[in-house]
Structures are given as C-alpha cells and as structure tokens.
Amino acid sequence: MWDDDGVPMLAKMSDAIHEFDTLAGIQLAYSGVNGPNLYSREVPMAPSAMPVRTVFNDPLSARAMSKRDIRDLRRWHRNAFKRAKTAGFDLVCLYGAHGFGIIQHFLSRATNQRSDEYGGSLENRSRLMRELVAEGRDVIGDKCAITL
C-alpha cells in the first residue's frame, strides 16, 4: 500500500474474494522496533530509541520518532486507506498486537518513554492510535470498516 502501483493487483484480489460473497480485508502495519529493515537499510523508527527486537538479535537500534515522523506515518496511513478503498476492500485492519507494530509500541510503557503528548498517560500513549482511526474513517467513510 506504499504507492498507487499496487492498487490494480490488489483490486483484482478483492474482486476475486467478493466472488465468494465474502468481505475482503487488508492489514496495515509499520513494524517499528520489530522491523530491522535489513533489505532497505532504513533506520527503523519507534516511539523511543531502543534496540530492534528480532529473533536474531540483530545489532541495530530504532531511532525515536520526531513529530515530523509521526505526521509522516499518519500521512502514509491516510494514503494507504485511500488505496484500500480504491482497491475495493471492505475492511482495513490497523495492526497493533502481539508486541509487534507501531500502534502497540506507542501504547506500551515498555517501548514508549516519550514525555510529549504521545507519551506518559494512557490518553497520550493512545493518541496515535486514535488519530489513525479517526483519519482512516475520514478517508474511507461509511463504505468500509476499520478493525484494530
């Protein structure tokens, strides 16, 4: 869902799913502190700087997200919601479970040591999740459901 190039094939997939009278869903995820990015060599981003958690204990660290990084992440999600809607999906899942995914990393005190409006209290730690859900709803309207 990173760019428009994948939308035609995703639309074929959702159309094929709809042929069976069922709902088509897609999951959006950013791995955060669990994504070593070994192929791209991009430095992973997380709520707070910390070692990347992988099964191989790769020797690298995620950097703390700036406010601009958070705005970018929100924009990436809005664009992905638009693409999911264009491709005909009925459900868009924001992934944030099993200790894996940026939403859970913001929610958890273990991975979020921020002192700004995205850290500290549960209300602040849940801010990104609430923003992603609200902005996703604005993008896809009432023709598509958001799951978390």
N, C-alpha and C positions, 0 to 999 in steps of 0.2 A: 504494500500500500504506500510505498515511498514516492511513487510518481505515477503519472497517468498511463504509462506504457503497459502496465499490467492489467488495467481495467478491462480490456476486451476479453482476455482469457478468464478473468475472474467472473465476468458476466456469463460466459459460456458455462462455467462451473455452476453458478447459481441457477441458471436456466435449467441445467440438467437435473439439479436437485429438485427444482419445482415440478419437474415432470412426474415426480413420485408423490405429488400433493403433500409436500412437507416444507418446512421452513429452512431457508438457507442462512447460515450464520458464519461469521468470521471473527477472529480474535485479534485484537490489537495489543501489542506488548512492546515495552522497552525494557531490556534486561537489567539495566543499571549496574549495581555492584556485582551481579552474577554474569555479566557479559564481558569476557576478556577481549572480544574483538580481534582475535588472532589473525583473521584474514585482512581486515581493513587497517589494522594498526591504529585505529582511532582510540584515544584515551577514553575509557568508559566514564560515564557521569553518574553520580549518586547524590542523594541529599547532602551527605557529608563525605569528606575524603576518607578512604579506608581501603585496605587490601581487597582485591577482587576475590570473591568466593567461588572457586570452581572445584570440581572433583580432582583436578590435577595439581591444585595449589600453585597455579602459575604465579611467577614472581612479578606481579604488577599491581598497580593501585588505581582505583577510580578517583577522579577529582570531584570536588564539591561543585555542585551546580550553582552558577550565578543566577541572578534574577533574569538575565537575558536568556540563559539556557532554559530556564523554566518557561519563559514566554515562547521560546522556540519549540519546546516539547509540546506545549499546548497547541501551537500552530500546526505542528506535524500531525497531531491527533485530529484537529479540525479538518485538515486536508484528507486524512485517511477516512474520516467519517463521510466526507463528500464522495470520495471514490467508492466506498462501500455502498452508499445509496445509489450512485450511478450504475454500479455493477449489479444492482438488484437484490442485495442482501436484505433479509428480514430482521436479522439480529446482529448486533455488533457487541462483542464482549470486550470489556476493558479488563485485561488480565492483571490480577494483583493478589495472587495466592501462593501458598507453598514456599514462602520465603523468597520467591522469585518474581521480579517485576518491580518497576519504579513506584507503582502505587503503594504496594506493601512496604517498600523501603522508606517512603515518606511517613507512613502510618506508624512504623515501629520505632520505639525509642532506641533499639539496638543499632539501627542504621541511620537514624536521624538525630543528630546532635545540633541542629541549627538553632539559632537564637533569634531569627527573624519571624515574620508572620507565617512561615512554613514549618516552624519547629516549636518545641515546648509543649503546650497544651494539646489535648486530643483535637480540639477545634482547629488549631493551627496545623497540626500534622495531617488532618484530613482535608485541608484546603485544596490541595492539588486534585485529589480525587473528586471533590465536589465541583471544582472548576471544569474538569474534563467531562463529567456527566452533564453539567448544565450547558456547556458549549457544544457537546455532541448532540444534545436534544435540540438546541437551536439550529444546528446544521441539518439534521435528518427529519425533524418534525415528528408527526404522529404516524408516519407510514413505516417506521422501523423501530424496533425495541432495542434498548441498551441493557445489557446484563453486566454484572460485575462479579 
